[in-house]
Amino acid sequence: MAELKNIAEILQVGISRETEANVFYNLLSQYVQDPQISQLCKELASEELEHRARLELEITKLGQISRASDAKGNPSLTPLDYMVNMSDIMQMDYEDLLILAMKKEKEAFIFYVELLSLVSNAALRDVVIELAEEEARHKIRFEIQYDMYISSKKNPPE
């Protein structure tokens, strides 16, 4: 993130990441067999859009306009690892999907924690802290599902 010029650019990266997380969870919700996990993915997809809206508001407060991509094609604004090849997902089992989702949420959490070191504005710091906390809660929700799944594999119902 150090190569980005200002907070607005960094927030723009966050917007791109949240948008991709929304797409990821919407796609995942259509693939998983378990209705509870499908619903969880839909809820998380919706929450990721809320995160994007909060970041867009912060850019507006800075007197700038959120943009879909950098006009110069700046590679530093390329969203990170949220998108995965859907053919890879189609080959994953349920356990792998849960692990992938946990990894994505951990990456999002780390992004916001790293962003904190660059933000001096108190109000923006509060927003970034809240987003980091929400991403951590997302990861925990998948960890709970993962633990339940592993437990059911070890102790199948009779």
C-alpha positions as CSV (number, residue, x, y, z in Angstrom):
1,M,0.0,0.0,0.0
2,A,3.0,2.3,0.5
3,E,3.2,3.0,-3.2
4,L,-0.3,4.5,-3.3
5,K,-0.3,8.3,-3.1
6,N,-3.1,9.2,-0.7
7,I,-5.9,7.9,1.5
8,A,-8.4,8.2,-1.3
9,E,-6.5,5.8,-3.5
10,I,-6.2,3.3,-0.7
11,L,-9.9,3.6,0.0
12,Q,-10.5,3.0,-3.7
13,V,-8.6,-0.3,-3.4
14,G,-10.8,-1.2,-0.5
15,I,-13.9,-0.4,-2.6
16,S,-12.6,-2.7,-5.4
17,R,-11.9,-5.5,-2.8
18,E,-15.4,-5.1,-1.3
19,T,-17.0,-5.3,-4.7
20,E,-15.1,-8.4,-5.6
21,A,-16.0,-10.0,-2.2
22,N,-19.6,-9.3,-3.0
23,V,-19.3,-11.1,-6.4
24,F,-17.3,-14.0,-4.7
25,Y,-20.0,-14.6,-2.1
26,N,-22.9,-14.3,-4.5
27,L,-21.2,-16.9,-6.7
28,L,-20.4,-19.1,-3.8
29,S,-24.0,-18.9,-2.6
30,Q,-25.1,-20.4,-5.9
31,Y,-22.6,-23.3,-5.7
32,V,-22.8,-24.6,-2.2
33,Q,-25.3,-27.3,-1.4
34,D,-26.0,-26.5,2.2
35,P,-28.9,-24.0,2.4
36,Q,-27.5,-22.5,5.6
37,I,-24.1,-21.8,4.0
38,S,-25.8,-20.4,0.9
39,Q,-27.8,-18.0,3.1
40,L,-24.7,-17.1,5.0
41,C,-22.9,-16.3,1.7
42,K,-25.8,-14.1,0.6
43,E,-25.8,-12.2,3.9
44,L,-22.0,-11.7,3.6
45,A,-22.4,-10.5,0.0
46,S,-24.9,-7.9,1.2
47,E,-22.6,-6.8,4.0
48,E,-19.7,-6.4,1.6
49,L,-21.8,-4.0,-0.4
50,E,-22.5,-2.0,2.8
51,H,-18.7,-1.9,3.4
52,R,-18.2,-0.5,-0.1
53,A,-20.8,2.1,0.5
54,R,-19.1,3.2,3.7
55,L,-15.8,3.5,1.9
56,E,-17.4,5.5,-0.9
57,L,-18.8,7.8,1.7
58,E,-15.4,8.4,3.1
59,I,-14.0,9.2,-0.3
60,T,-16.8,11.7,-0.8
61,K,-16.0,13.3,2.6
62,L,-12.4,13.8,1.3
63,G,-13.9,15.8,-1.6
64,Q,-13.2,13.2,-4.2
65,I,-15.3,10.9,-6.3
66,S,-15.1,7.1,-6.2
67,R,-14.1,5.6,-9.5
68,A,-14.3,2.1,-10.8
69,S,-10.7,2.0,-11.9
70,D,-7.7,4.1,-12.2
71,A,-7.8,6.0,-15.5
72,K,-4.0,5.4,-15.9
73,G,-4.4,1.7,-15.4
74,N,-2.3,1.9,-12.3
75,P,-1.6,-1.7,-11.2
76,S,-1.3,-0.7,-7.6
77,L,-5.1,-0.2,-7.7
78,T,-5.7,-3.7,-8.9
79,P,-7.8,-5.5,-6.3
80,L,-6.0,-8.3,-4.6
81,D,-6.8,-12.0,-4.3
82,Y,-10.6,-12.0,-4.0
83,M,-11.4,-13.4,-7.4
84,V,-10.8,-17.0,-8.0
85,N,-11.3,-19.1,-11.1
86,M,-14.8,-20.6,-10.9
87,S,-13.6,-23.8,-12.5
88,D,-11.3,-24.1,-9.5
89,I,-14.3,-23.6,-7.1
90,M,-16.3,-26.2,-9.0
91,Q,-13.6,-28.8,-8.1
92,M,-13.4,-27.9,-4.4
93,D,-15.2,-29.8,-1.8
94,Y,-17.2,-28.2,1.0
95,E,-14.2,-28.1,3.4
96,D,-12.0,-26.4,0.7
97,L,-14.7,-23.8,0.1
98,L,-14.9,-23.0,3.8
99,I,-11.1,-22.7,4.0
100,L,-11.1,-20.4,1.0
101,A,-13.7,-18.1,2.5
102,M,-11.8,-18.0,5.8
103,K,-8.7,-17.0,3.8
104,K,-10.5,-14.3,2.0
105,E,-11.8,-12.8,5.2
106,K,-8.4,-12.9,6.8
107,E,-6.9,-11.0,3.8
108,A,-9.7,-8.4,4.1
109,F,-9.0,-8.0,7.9
110,I,-5.3,-7.6,7.3
111,F,-6.0,-5.0,4.6
112,Y,-7.9,-2.8,7.1
113,V,-5.4,-3.4,9.9
114,E,-2.6,-2.2,7.5
115,L,-4.7,0.7,6.4
116,L,-5.0,1.9,10.1
117,S,-1.3,2.7,10.1
118,L,-1.8,5.2,7.3
119,V,-4.9,7.0,8.6
120,S,-4.6,9.9,10.9
121,N,-8.1,11.3,10.7
122,A,-10.0,10.0,13.8
123,A,-13.4,9.6,12.1
124,L,-11.8,7.6,9.2
125,R,-9.8,5.5,11.7
126,D,-13.1,4.6,13.4
127,V,-14.6,3.5,10.1
128,V,-11.5,1.4,9.3
129,I,-11.6,-0.2,12.7
130,E,-15.3,-1.1,12.3
131,L,-14.6,-2.6,8.9
132,A,-11.7,-4.6,10.2
133,E,-13.9,-5.9,13.0
134,E,-16.7,-6.9,10.6
135,E,-14.2,-8.8,8.4
136,A,-13.0,-10.6,11.5
137,R,-16.6,-11.5,12.4
138,H,-17.1,-12.9,8.8
139,K,-14.0,-15.1,9.3
140,I,-15.3,-16.3,12.6
141,R,-18.7,-17.2,11.1
142,F,-16.9,-19.4,8.5
143,E,-14.7,-20.9,11.2
144,I,-17.8,-21.9,13.1
145,Q,-19.2,-23.6,10.0
146,Y,-15.9,-25.3,9.4
147,D,-15.7,-26.5,13.0
148,M,-19.2,-27.9,12.8
149,Y,-18.4,-29.6,9.5
150,I,-15.2,-31.2,10.8
151,S,-17.0,-32.3,13.9
152,S,-19.8,-33.9,11.9
153,K,-17.2,-35.8,9.8
154,K,-15.6,-37.2,12.9
155,N,-18.8,-38.0,14.6
156,P,-21.4,-38.7,12.0
157,P,-25.0,-38.8,13.1
158,E,-26.3,-42.3,13.8
